[in-house]
Every structure is written in C-alpha cells, then in structure tokens.
Amino acid sequence: MFGSQTLVATLLNLRWRMHISPVGRKEIATIGILAWMRYKHSQPKTVMKIRIGGTKLKVRSRTHDLEVAMTSHGGELDSLEGLLPREFAGTVIDAGGYIGTASLALRRLFPRAKIVCIEPSSENLKILRYNLRNETNLEIIHGALMGQSGDVQLSDRGTGEWGYSASPLADSSRLKTELLETVPGLSLSDLDVGSENVGVLKLDIEGGEMGLLTDDKKGLNQIPIIIAELHDDVVPGCSEAFFGLSASRQLVATPGEKWLSLSR
C-alpha cells in the first residue's frame, strides 16, 4: 500500500507540478501531496488530519486553517525569542487562539509557562481542543478578550473562520454581517491570572483590541511583552490606540503583520 501511495504521489507530482502555484508547492512540501489533494478537493470544511513538523493536527479543508498552521510553525512568533528567559514560568496569553497553532508555537518558545488560550468561536474551539489535546499547563477559555465583561456577539464579516469578530451587543448591527453566536466578553481581570504574572500577551482578535486598548490600559501596561496584529479594517483607530499605548514603551515592527510593544 505504501508503494502504491508513493507511486500515485510521484505521478501526480510529475503531471501537475507545473500547474501548481508557489503557495501550493510550499503546502505540498509541508504536508505531502496526497494530504494536500484531500485538503484542496474535499468538500469545504471537511475535517482532516495532517502532520506539520511531526505534530498531528486537525484542519478543515478549503479554509485558512492550513495557512495559519504553516505560518505558526514557520516562525510567526519567533520575534519573541530571547525577550524572556526560556525557563519563564509565568503566564502567556494567546488571545484569538483560532485552531491552537499559535499556542503550540508559544509552548515551544516557553515550555514552562502556563498558557491561557482564548477563542470566541465554538466552531473553531472544536478544532483547537484537538490540536492542544496533549498540552499540559494550558487553559482554554471560550470567550472574547474585549476589555470589559458581558455578552458580545460573534460575527462573520465574510472572511470565514479565521476572521470572526466580536463586538458589543449594542454595536453589532453596525457591522452589517452575519451574527453567529453570543459569547462571554472578558477583561484581563476576568482571566484571574494577575496582569503582573503575565509575561506575554499575543493579540489577534479582529478589532477586539480597540475595546481592550480603551478600557484595559492599566492591565496592558503591566504586561512586559505585547505582540499584536492590528485590525483598522474592522475597527478604525486600532493602530492609533496601540501606538498611543506604546508611547511610553518600546514599539517594534516584526517581519510579519504584527507589532511588538515592550515595557522599558
């Protein structure tokens, strides 16, 4: 059977290699051509298992799951390396956990830290929980880090699973998008970890950072390292608010789309 799979893979590779984009070739090199074919040609959102760097993960076909997993594994958060000792045993927060691959990257960087992974989407959580199934000293929270407590609506802005956005219930009609579910809104104090114990906060929360930057400045300023992807396309002014927070800190652009805000 193994030989037959190898032959099929070889024939497919020879026949189609000139018709596959550079991105597709990178995906094939990462997960293998047979897994890639299933990923690309299954019904949308078919859950399948792949291996990346020796780690077995679940992803949904024809979504952004594979791209996100490869980005996380490919060093998206490597700019954090060396900013804290590798033996750091405090708390690392992954806000906007999606399918859990950023938490896996954070675990590789800080093997002794407690990781708190926050994800608002029940749909994404099903995949995330599998991908983090073997991790210890890790807490998964269903909710949206928004700077304030109380229910918020999770909306699909047409981006699919990786771009779900939470907004206060009173403002949900402003987004003019499909409402998915009501989830708990959270402030940093709701996490019950103590901001003074948090070494790293990773933010990729699709505009939710504006509420956090507006209502939870004191807690944010206690965290020595914040790495954030900013979403002015969802909530205008996110970058301005983040740069304002960082006026008394050190602001660093990373090679990707994220910014680092470091306490001095």
Backbone as CSV, one residue per row, in Angstrom:
resi,resn,N_x,N_y,N_z,CA_x,CA_y,CA_z,C_x,C_y,C_z
1,MET,0.830,-1.205,0.000,0.000,0.000,0.000,0.865,1.256,0.000
2,PHE,1.957,1.178,0.808,2.852,2.327,0.868,3.460,2.611,-0.504
3,GLY,3.873,1.520,-1.193,4.461,1.697,-2.512,3.484,2.297,-3.498
4,SER,2.218,1.844,-3.431,1.196,2.386,-4.319,0.957,3.864,-4.068
5,GLN,0.934,4.266,-2.779,0.751,5.684,-2.462,1.929,6.507,-2.972
6,THR,3.129,5.959,-2.844,4.317,6.668,-3.309,4.268,6.846,-4.829
7,LEU,3.840,5.812,-5.532,3.742,5.888,-6.988,2.712,6.929,-7.406
8,VAL,1.540,6.906,-6.741,0.498,7.885,-7.064,1.018,9.297,-6.829
9,ALA,1.669,9.501,-5.684,2.197,10.822,-5.359,3.199,11.281,-6.406
10,THR,4.064,10.361,-6.846,5.077,10.704,-7.844,4.436,11.097,-9.176
11,LEU,3.431,10.309,-9.600,2.756,10.602,-10.864,2.021,11.926,-10.803
12,LEU,1.326,12.163,-9.690,0.613,13.428,-9.541,1.586,14.597,-9.565
13,ASN,2.703,14.411,-8.885,3.691,15.481,-8.823,4.242,15.781,-10.215
14,LEU,4.547,14.747,-10.973,5.093,14.949,-12.311,4.069,15.593,-13.241
15,ARG,2.814,15.209,-13.099,1.781,15.698,-14.016,1.388,17.141,-13.730
16,TRP,1.333,17.497,-12.441,0.745,18.783,-12.077,1.726,19.814,-11.521
17,ARG,2.975,19.458,-11.377,3.894,20.365,-10.704,3.998,21.715,-11.409
18,MET,3.814,21.731,-12.741,3.908,22.984,-13.482,2.628,23.805,-13.393
19,HIS,1.581,23.225,-12.827,0.297,23.932,-12.759,-0.065,24.317,-11.323
20,ILE,0.861,24.134,-10.411,0.594,24.435,-9.003,1.317,25.718,-8.627
21,SER,0.623,26.601,-7.918,1.205,27.882,-7.521,2.351,27.666,-6.546
22,PRO,3.209,28.672,-6.375,4.280,28.574,-5.370,3.745,28.281,-3.972
23,VAL,2.590,28.863,-3.637,1.986,28.587,-2.332,1.602,27.116,-2.230
24,GLY,0.982,26.601,-3.300,0.603,25.194,-3.313,1.798,24.276,-3.188
25,ARG,2.891,24.634,-3.845,4.094,23.805,-3.757,4.647,23.789,-2.333
26,LYS,4.579,24.939,-1.677,5.043,25.005,-0.286,4.165,24.136,0.605
27,GLU,2.852,24.178,0.363,1.935,23.340,1.144,2.226,21.859,0.920
28,ILE,2.475,21.484,-0.327,2.780,20.089,-0.643,4.059,19.651,0.056
29,ALA,5.064,20.527,0.049,6.330,20.196,0.701,6.149,20.016,2.205
30,THR,5.145,20.689,2.766,4.923,20.636,4.214,4.109,19.419,4.625
31,ILE,3.027,19.108,3.896,2.121,18.047,4.349,2.067,16.844,3.402
32,GLY,2.721,16.927,2.253,2.687,15.822,1.304,1.583,16.011,0.276
33,ILE,1.797,15.476,-0.904,0.869,15.747,-1.999,-0.493,15.084,-1.795
34,LEU,-0.537,13.872,-1.203,-1.830,13.207,-1.029,-2.700,13.957,-0.026
35,ALA,-2.109,14.389,1.097,-2.862,15.177,2.077,-3.289,16.503,1.462
36,TRP,-2.421,17.090,0.657,-2.747,18.368,0.022,-3.914,18.216,-0.953
37,MET,-3.917,17.121,-1.700,-5.020,16.882,-2.628,-6.342,16.740,-1.876
38,ARG,-6.322,16.016,-0.762,-7.541,15.894,0.044,-7.973,17.250,0.571
39,TYR,-6.998,18.035,1.030,-7.299,19.348,1.595,-7.953,20.266,0.558
40,LYS,-7.437,20.225,-0.653,-7.918,21.135,-1.691,-9.203,20.673,-2.362
41,HIS,-9.454,19.361,-2.362,-10.548,18.851,-3.187,-11.667,18.177,-2.403
42,SER,-11.558,18.150,-1.079,-12.686,17.677,-0.273,-13.759,18.757,-0.228
43,GLN,-14.925,18.379,0.240,-15.965,19.378,0.460,-15.476,20.411,1.460
44,PRO,-15.833,21.685,1.287,-15.370,22.723,2.219,-15.670,22.362,3.667
45,LYS,-14.710,22.605,4.519,-14.798,22.404,5.967,-14.790,20.927,6.371
46,THR,-14.383,20.046,5.460,-14.183,18.656,5.864,-13.008,18.597,6.831
47,VAL,-13.225,18.012,7.999,-12.156,17.921,8.993,-11.228,16.771,8.630
48,MET,-9.941,17.059,8.556,-8.958,16.042,8.210,-7.722,16.218,9.078
49,LYS,-6.939,15.154,9.172,-5.714,15.194,9.962,-4.511,15.331,9.042
50,ILE,-3.584,16.175,9.459,-2.333,16.359,8.738,-1.191,16.330,9.752
51,ARG,0.021,16.283,9.246,1.202,16.407,10.108,2.030,17.592,9.635
52,ILE,2.412,18.431,10.581,3.326,19.535,10.310,4.437,19.466,11.345
53,GLY,5.652,19.298,10.872,6.786,19.217,11.779,6.666,18.118,12.814
54,GLY,6.056,17.008,12.436,5.915,15.883,13.349,4.719,15.975,14.276
55,THR,3.959,17.063,14.207,2.784,17.244,15.058,1.523,16.933,14.269
56,LYS,0.681,16.072,14.810,-0.585,15.739,14.158,-1.617,16.804,14.521
57,LEU,-2.226,17.386,13.493,-3.206,18.452,13.672,-4.481,18.135,12.909
58,LYS,-5.570,18.714,13.371,-6.804,18.722,12.591,-6.938,20.089,11.917
59,VAL,-7.347,20.059,10.648,-7.659,21.269,9.898,-8.928,21.010,9.098
60,ARG,-9.539,22.090,8.623,-10.728,21.989,7.787,-10.347,22.300,6.341
61,SER,-10.751,21.436,5.439,-10.353,21.594,4.047,-10.905,22.887,3.458
62,ARG,-10.111,23.446,2.543,-10.506,24.636,1.772,-10.889,25.800,2.675
63,THR,-10.158,25.919,3.779,-10.270,27.079,4.663,-8.873,27.659,4.813
64,HIS,-8.720,28.606,5.732,-7.402,29.179,6.011,-6.636,28.375,7.061
65,ASP,-7.190,27.244,7.501,-6.559,26.501,8.595,-5.119,26.097,8.280
66,LEU,-4.902,25.561,7.093,-3.561,25.093,6.739,-2.585,26.264,6.681
67,GLU,-3.007,27.358,6.084,-2.155,28.553,6.005,-1.751,29.032,7.396
68,VAL,-2.724,29.075,8.301,-2.443,29.533,9.661,-1.505,28.567,10.372
69,ALA,-1.749,27.263,10.216,-0.880,26.270,10.857,0.549,26.384,10.350
70,MET,0.724,26.568,9.049,2.055,26.695,8.482,2.737,27.985,8.938
71,THR,1.970,29.060,9.038,2.530,30.332,9.494,3.015,30.221,10.935
72,SER,2.193,29.594,11.790,2.583,29.419,13.188,3.837,28.570,13.297
73,HIS,3.866,27.478,12.549,5.018,26.577,12.588,6.248,27.201,11.929
74,GLY,6.007,28.147,11.025,7.099,28.732,10.258,7.784,29.912,10.896
75,GLY,7.508,30.182,12.167,8.266,31.219,12.861,7.560,32.548,13.022
76,GLU,6.221,32.566,12.916,5.466,33.807,13.036,5.761,34.541,14.345
77,LEU,6.004,33.786,15.407,6.209,34.385,16.728,7.670,34.343,17.182
78,ASP,8.573,34.080,16.258,9.980,33.964,16.627,10.573,35.269,17.141
79,SER,9.919,36.397,16.846,10.416,37.680,17.359,10.346,37.746,18.879
80,LEU,9.603,36.815,19.505,9.520,36.777,20.971,10.723,36.067,21.594
81,GLU,11.449,35.306,20.785,12.537,34.504,21.323,13.612,35.399,21.939
82,GLY,13.990,35.077,23.163,15.031,35.822,23.850,14.533,37.021,24.630
83,LEU,13.266,37.412,24.449,12.747,38.562,25.197,12.455,38.203,26.649
84,LEU,12.191,36.926,26.887,12.068,36.380,28.240,12.955,35.140,28.311
85,PRO,13.399,34.781,29.497,14.171,33.542,29.601,13.331,32.347,29.145
86,ARG,13.971,31.373,28.532,13.258,30.184,28.078,12.586,29.464,29.233
87,GLU,13.144,29.593,30.439,12.570,28.925,31.611,11.477,29.760,32.285
88,PHE,11.025,30.850,31.647,9.940,31.667,32.201,8.765,30.775,32.585
89,ALA,8.305,30.920,33.843,7.250,30.036,34.353,5.986,30.804,34.725
90,GLY,5.858,32.024,34.229,4.637,32.790,34.451,3.569,32.428,33.429
91,THR,2.745,33.409,33.067,1.604,33.180,32.183,1.827,33.814,30.826
92,VAL,1.454,33.098,29.793,1.445,33.600,28.424,0.016,33.494,27.916
93,ILE,-0.522,34.601,27.409,-1.913,34.627,26.943,-1.951,34.642,25.421
94,ASP,-2.703,33.723,24.857,-2.944,33.662,23.418,-4.396,34.065,23.188
95,ALA,-4.609,35.335,22.881,-5.966,35.855,22.654,-6.246,35.847,21.157
96,GLY,-7.230,35.065,20.785,-7.506,34.795,19.380,-6.823,33.496,18.999
97,GLY,-7.203,32.420,19.712,-6.499,31.146,19.588,-6.736,30.424,18.278
98,TYR,-7.824,30.710,17.598,-8.211,30.094,16.321,-8.159,28.574,16.402
99,ILE,-7.192,27.906,15.791,-7.155,26.432,15.856,-6.021,25.934,16.758
100,GLY,-5.418,26.828,17.510,-4.465,26.412,18.546,-3.013,26.379,18.134
101,THR,-2.706,26.668,16.861,-1.323,26.503,16.416,-0.403,27.589,16.964
102,ALA,-0.923,28.782,17.243,-0.088,29.812,17.874,0.271,29.406,19.296
103,SER,-0.666,28.770,20.006,-0.360,28.282,21.356,0.735,27.227,21.314
104,LEU,0.725,26.382,20.294,1.793,25.391,20.153,3.141,26.080,19.921
105,ALA,3.132,27.144,19.122,4.369,27.899,18.895,4.840,28.573,20.177
106,LEU,3.899,29.113,20.946,4.258,29.741,22.226,4.791,28.705,23.209
107,ARG,4.239,27.513,23.169,4.741,26.449,24.043,6.190,26.092,23.702
108,ARG,6.508,26.069,22.408,7.887,25.772,22.021,8.852,26.850,22.531
109,LEU,8.390,28.103,22.539,9.238,29.203,22.996,9.363,29.241,24.513
110,PHE,8.266,28.892,25.215,8.221,29.000,26.672,7.672,27.696,27.262
111,PRO,8.484,26.651,27.289,7.991,25.319,27.673,7.484,25.220,29.102
112,ARG,7.886,26.121,30.003,7.466,26.035,31.403,6.313,26.982,31.733
113,ALA,5.940,27.842,30.825,4.899,28.832,31.095,3.511,28.194,31.143
114,LYS,2.609,28.838,31.877,1.194,28.497,31.772,0.639,29.274,30.583
115,ILE,-0.008,28.581,29.674,-0.586,29.235,28.508,-2.093,29.295,28.672
116,VAL,-2.646,30.491,28.508,-4.088,30.707,28.536,-4.514,31.038,27.115
117,CYS,-5.281,30.146,26.515,-5.698,30.285,25.119,-7.172,30.664,25.075
118,ILE,-7.479,31.798,24.467,-8.842,32.338,24.435,-9.354,32.349,22.999
119,GLU,-10.514,31.759,22.777,-11.096,31.711,21.435,-12.614,31.854,21.545
120,PRO,-13.212,32.792,20.802,-14.660,33.014,20.926,-15.540,32.043,20.136
121,SER,-15.025,31.451,19.074,-15.863,30.650,18.179,-15.987,29.206,18.656
122,SER,-17.213,28.766,18.883,-17.436,27.358,19.253,-16.979,26.425,18.148
123,GLU,-17.154,26.845,16.906,-16.738,26.041,15.754,-15.223,25.856,15.752
124,ASN,-14.486,26.954,15.932,-13.031,26.867,15.970,-12.537,26.082,17.182
125,LEU,-13.241,26.199,18.297,-12.817,25.528,19.527,-12.766,24.009,19.367
126,LYS,-13.647,23.458,18.553,-13.641,22.008,18.357,-12.306,21.550,17.761
127,ILE,-11.790,22.323,16.816,-10.507,22.003,16.194,-9.370,22.321,17.165
128,LEU,-9.455,23.472,17.818,-8.428,23.913,18.761,-8.222,22.895,19.875
129,ARG,-9.311,22.385,20.445,-9.183,21.445,21.566,-8.453,20.170,21.147
130,TYR,-8.695,19.706,19.947,-7.959,18.529,19.471,-6.478,18.860,19.316
131,ASN,-6.196,19.991,18.690,-4.799,20.333,18.411,-3.985,20.587,19.673
132,LEU,-4.653,20.940,20.757,-3.956,21.198,22.025,-4.166,20.056,23.025
133,ARG,-4.633,18.923,22.550,-5.042,17.825,23.424,-3.901,17.293,24.288
134,ASN,-2.691,17.378,23.802,-1.556,16.790,24.523,-0.809,17.796,25.388
135,GLU,-1.276,19.036,25.404,-0.554,20.078,26.135,-0.979,20.114,27.607
136,THR,-0.003,20.251,28.477,-0.264,20.421,29.901,0.025,21.868,30.289
137,ASN,-0.405,22.228,31.492,-0.220,23.599,31.982,-0.797,24.600,30.983
138,LEU,-1.977,24.267,30.487,-2.637,25.101,29.483,-4.127,25.170,29.803
139,GLU,-4.683,26.377,29.721,-6.113,26.597,29.965,-6.753,27.139,28.700
140,ILE,-7.869,26.541,28.315,-8.628,27.003,27.153,-9.894,27.709,27.650
141,ILE,-10.104,28.918,27.167,-11.261,29.718,27.592,-12.108,30.061,26.371
142,HIS,-13.399,29.781,26.483,-14.343,30.180,25.431,-14.806,31.601,25.739
143,GLY,-14.361,32.550,24.944,-14.736,33.931,25.168,-13.963,34.861,24.249
144,ALA,-14.225,36.157,24.408,-13.566,37.178,23.590,-12.945,38.209,24.522
145,LEU,-11.640,38.373,24.436,-10.961,39.376,25.245,-11.264,40.745,24.657
146,MET,-12.057,41.543,25.410,-12.585,42.799,24.880,-12.305,43.995,25.773
147,GLY,-11.791,43.760,26.981,-11.564,44.866,27.904,-12.682,45.064,28.899
148,GLN,-13.859,44.496,28.625,-14.999,44.600,29.522,-15.697,43.248,29.611
149,SER,-16.361,43.037,30.746,-17.148,41.818,30.922,-18.537,42.006,30.328
150,GLY,-19.175,40.912,29.967,-20.536,40.966,29.439,-20.617,40.297,28.080
151,ASP,-21.827,39.894,27.707,-22.017,39.180,26.453,-21.697,40.055,25.245
152,VAL,-21.097,39.440,24.240,-20.836,40.101,22.966,-21.261,39.159,21.851
153,GLN,-21.501,39.722,20.697,-21.878,38.932,19.534,-20.655,38.623,18.693
154,LEU,-20.552,37.394,18.266,-19.517,36.993,17.324,-20.113,37.057,15.923
155,SER,-19.402,37.726,15.003,-19.917,37.955,13.662,-18.952,37.454,12.606
156,ASP,-19.508,37.020,11.486,-18.718,36.665,10.322,-18.807,37.839,9.350
157,ARG,-17.671,38.483,9.108,-17.619,39.640,8.210,-17.424,39.223,6.758
158,GLY,-17.588,37.928,6.488,-17.375,37.429,5.142,-15.982,36.881,4.940
159,THR,-15.197,36.844,6.001,-13.822,36.352,5.908,-13.729,34.863,6.206
160,GLY,-14.785,34.272,6.762,-14.713,32.887,7.193,-14.124,32.763,8.578
161,GLU,-13.764,31.522,8.926,-13.435,31.156,10.298,-12.299,31.972,10.905
162,TRP,-11.324,32.351,10.093,-10.144,32.991,10.685,-10.353,34.469,10.953
163,GLY,-11.506,35.030,10.514,-11.731,36.455,10.702,-12.975,36.792,11.493
164,TYR,-13.525,35.823,12.244,-14.689,36.113,13.063,-14.352,37.245,14.027
165,SER,-15.307,38.156,14.190,-15.063,39.340,15.012,-16.133,39.467,16.080
166,ALA,-15.723,39.843,17.282,-16.662,40.082,18.383,-16.853,41.580,18.561
167,SER,-18.075,41.965,18.865,-18.362,43.373,19.119,-19.411,43.455,20.206
168,PRO,-19.497,44.571,20.952,-20.547,44.699,21.957,-21.920,44.518,21.327
169,LEU,-22.835,43.914,22.059,-24.171,43.649,21.527,-24.837,44.910,20.984
170,ALA,-24.638,46.024,21.665,-25.297,47.266,21.251,-24.790,47.756,19.902
171,ASP,-23.578,47.322,19.498,-22.986,47.801,18.254,-23.006,46.766,17.137
172,SER,-23.598,45.605,17.389,-23.485,44.524,16.406,-24.142,44.867,15.079
173,SER,-25.225,45.664,15.087,-25.901,45.997,13.842,-25.023,46.873,12.950
174,ARG,-24.055,47.581,13.540,-23.180,48.454,12.770,-22.318,47.668,11.792
175,LEU,-21.994,46.421,12.143,-21.097,45.629,11.311,-21.771,45.120,10.044
176,LYS,-23.108,44.986,10.079,-23.859,44.507,8.918,-23.294,43.183,8.403
177,THR,-23.121,42.262,9.313,-22.571,40.958,8.963,-23.451,39.876,9.568
178,GLU,-23.106,38.631,9.283,-23.867,37.506,9.815,-23.514,37.278,11.279
179,LEU,-24.520,37.302,12.146,-24.291,37.058,13.559,-24.269,35.554,13.803
180,LEU,-23.255,35.088,14.529,-23.042,33.654,14.694,-23.494,33.139,16.052
181,GLU,-23.042,33.773,17.116,-23.364,33.308,18.461,-23.032,34.398,19.469
182,THR,-23.608,34.254,20.644,-23.295,35.143,21.757,-22.232,34.478,22.626
183,VAL,-21.179,35.222,22.950,-20.074,34.661,23.724,-19.742,35.604,24.876
184,PRO,-19.064,35.093,25.910,-18.678,35.962,27.025,-17.582,36.941,26.606
185,GLY,-17.798,38.212,26.880,-16.733,39.200,26.739,-15.901,39.209,28.009
186,LEU,-14.602,39.415,27.878,-13.697,39.290,29.010,-12.766,40.494,29.109
187,SER,-12.454,40.864,30.338,-11.365,41.796,30.597,-10.173,40.982,31.084
188,LEU,-9.018,41.612,31.181,-7.836,40.902,31.682,-8.069,40.388,33.095
189,SER,-8.776,41.166,33.915,-9.007,40.732,35.299,-9.909,39.513,35.368
190,ASP,-10.752,39.298,34.364,-11.620,38.119,34.339,-10.825,36.822,34.183
191,LEU,-9.610,36.929,33.684,-8.804,35.726,33.455,-8.238,35.167,34.747
192,ASP,-8.262,35.964,35.790,-7.828,35.507,37.122,-6.400,34.966,37.098
193,VAL,-5.536,35.643,36.361,-4.126,35.235,36.346,-3.229,36.322,36.935
194,GLY,-3.790,37.543,37.101,-2.994,38.652,37.604,-2.101,39.207,36.515
195,SER,-2.382,40.429,36.058,-1.599,41.008,34.964,-0.115,41.033,35.284
196,GLU,0.199,41.165,36.592,1.612,41.228,36.975,2.335,39.902,36.743
197,ASN,1.572,38.805,36.580,2.179,37.489,36.340,2.289,37.148,34.859
198,VAL,1.700,38.005,34.003,1.684,37.726,32.566,2.969,38.260,31.939
199,GLY,3.690,37.390,31.234,4.909,37.811,30.550,4.669,38.225,29.118
200,VAL,3.732,37.531,28.456,3.462,37.784,27.034,1.954,37.769,26.806
201,LEU,1.483,38.740,26.051,0.102,38.748,25.568,0.148,38.809,24.052
202,LYS,-0.365,37.758,23.401,-0.485,37.749,21.948,-1.926,38.100,21.587
203,LEU,-2.083,39.142,20.779,-3.406,39.624,20.392,-3.606,39.470,18.892
204,ASP,-4.619,38.698,18.521,-5.063,38.635,17.127,-6.569,38.427,17.194
205,ILE,-7.269,39.530,17.513,-8.676,39.406,17.915,-9.610,40.247,17.045
206,GLU,-9.191,40.487,15.809,-10.086,41.012,14.765,-10.868,42.251,15.196
207,GLY,-10.165,43.249,15.709,-10.790,44.512,16.089,-11.145,44.600,17.550
208,GLY,-11.187,43.446,18.252,-11.476,43.466,19.683,-10.414,44.202,20.472
209,GLU,-9.234,44.392,19.836,-8.160,45.093,20.540,-8.527,46.530,20.882
210,MET,-9.461,47.133,20.122,-9.837,48.516,20.415,-10.479,48.633,21.787
211,GLY,-11.403,47.717,22.120,-12.020,47.742,23.441,-10.997,47.526,24.533
212,LEU,-10.075,46.618,24.299,-9.030,46.326,25.271,-8.133,47.548,25.476
213,LEU,-7.760,48.187,24.394,-6.885,49.363,24.467,-7.589,50.558,25.086
214,THR,-8.907,50.588,24.981,-9.679,51.693,25.547,-9.970,51.477,27.027
215,ASP,-10.355,50.257,27.383,-10.884,50.003,28.728,-9.943,49.256,29.661
216,ASP,-8.834,48.752,29.157,-7.966,47.917,29.993,-6.504,48.361,29.908
217,LYS,-6.298,49.690,29.798,-4.941,50.207,29.625,-4.038,49.867,30.802
218,LYS,-4.586,49.971,32.006,-3.764,49.713,33.194,-3.246,48.276,33.180
219,GLY,-4.125,47.328,32.887,-3.713,45.936,32.833,-2.709,45.685,31.732
220,LEU,-2.914,46.298,30.556,-1.996,46.124,29.441,-0.607,46.645,29.786
221,ASN,-0.548,47.772,30.465,0.743,48.376,30.790,1.544,47.555,31.798
222,GLN,0.878,46.645,32.486,1.592,45.773,33.415,2.254,44.592,32.721
223,ILE,1.897,44.371,31.455,2.414,43.215,30.715,3.656,43.637,29.935
224,PRO,4.799,43.011,30.194,6.036,43.474,29.566,6.096,43.300,28.053
225,ILE,5.429,42.272,27.523,5.531,41.991,26.078,4.132,41.787,25.509
226,ILE,3.769,42.639,24.568,2.503,42.501,23.847,2.842,42.383,22.366
227,ILE,2.363,41.334,21.735,2.535,41.178,20.294,1.143,41.151,19.669
228,ALA,0.882,42.084,18.762,-0.486,42.290,18.293,-0.550,42.447,16.786
229,GLU,-1.591,41.865,16.201,-1.970,42.162,14.822,-3.138,43.127,14.909
230,LEU,-3.026,44.252,14.235,-3.998,45.331,14.380,-4.976,45.325,13.208
231,HIS,-6.233,45.650,13.498,-7.295,45.474,12.508,-8.099,46.764,12.335
232,ASP,-7.457,47.757,11.737,-8.154,49.013,11.455,-9.260,48.818,10.429
233,ASP,-9.182,47.748,9.626,-10.229,47.476,8.646,-11.519,47.041,9.320
234,VAL,-11.409,46.534,10.553,-12.599,46.114,11.293,-13.085,47.249,12.198
235,VAL,-12.156,47.818,12.950,-12.465,48.951,13.829,-11.422,50.031,13.566
236,PRO,-11.777,51.093,12.858,-10.803,52.149,12.577,-10.224,52.719,13.875
237,GLY,-8.930,52.970,13.852,-8.285,53.581,15.014,-7.527,52.610,15.891
238,CYS,-7.563,51.303,15.552,-6.848,50.316,16.383,-5.351,50.611,16.446
239,SER,-4.757,50.924,15.296,-3.318,51.190,15.271,-2.984,52.432,16.079
240,GLU,-3.768,53.472,15.900,-3.531,54.713,16.651,-3.592,54.461,18.155
241,ALA,-4.580,53.662,18.584,-4.721,53.360,20.014,-3.545,52.518,20.517
242,PHE,-3.094,51.560,19.695,-1.972,50.707,20.100,-0.677,51.511,20.174
243,PHE,-0.471,52.381,19.196,0.730,53.219,19.218,0.686,54.200,20.387
244,GLY,-0.533,54.650,20.733,-0.671,55.527,21.896,-0.303,54.812,23.185
245,LEU,-0.771,53.583,23.338,-0.392,52.776,24.499,1.117,52.621,24.569
246,SER,1.746,52.485,23.409,3.169,52.189,23.339,4.047,53.432,23.395
247,ALA,3.447,54.614,23.578,4.230,55.853,23.602,5.268,55.840,24.718
248,SER,4.927,55.190,25.829,5.864,55.106,26.956,6.572,53.759,26.992
249,ARG,6.428,52.981,25.931,7.047,51.666,25.820,7.921,51.653,24.570
250,GLN,8.461,50.534,24.228,9.238,50.404,23.000,8.386,49.702,21.957
251,LEU,8.259,50.311,20.785,7.432,49.769,19.712,8.335,49.209,18.623
252,VAL,8.069,47.955,18.235,8.920,47.275,17.248,8.033,46.612,16.200
253,ALA,8.317,46.859,14.932,7.620,46.173,13.844,8.283,44.817,13.630
254,THR,7.495,43.751,13.564,8.042,42.420,13.314,8.063,42.169,11.807
255,PRO,8.779,41.135,11.351,8.812,40.839,9.918,7.444,40.514,9.325
256,GLY,6.502,40.047,10.144,5.166,39.740,9.652,4.242,40.940,9.788
257,GLU,2.973,40.687,10.134,1.982,41.754,10.235,1.795,42.239,11.666
258,LYS,2.571,41.722,12.579,2.368,42.035,13.983,3.340,43.099,14.481
259,TRP,2.913,43.772,15.560,3.736,44.767,16.244,4.047,44.291,17.653
260,LEU,5.245,44.623,18.096,5.649,44.346,19.471,5.622,45.643,20.270
261,SER,5.014,45.580,21.446,5.059,46.685,22.406,5.726,46.158,23.662
262,LEU,6.876,46.738,24.008,7.710,46.228,25.089,7.852,47.267,26.187
263,SER,7.694,46.854,27.425,7.927,47.782,28.529,9.401,48.117,28.578
264,ARG,9.718,49.324,28.981,11.120,49.776,29.010,11.784,49.319,30.300
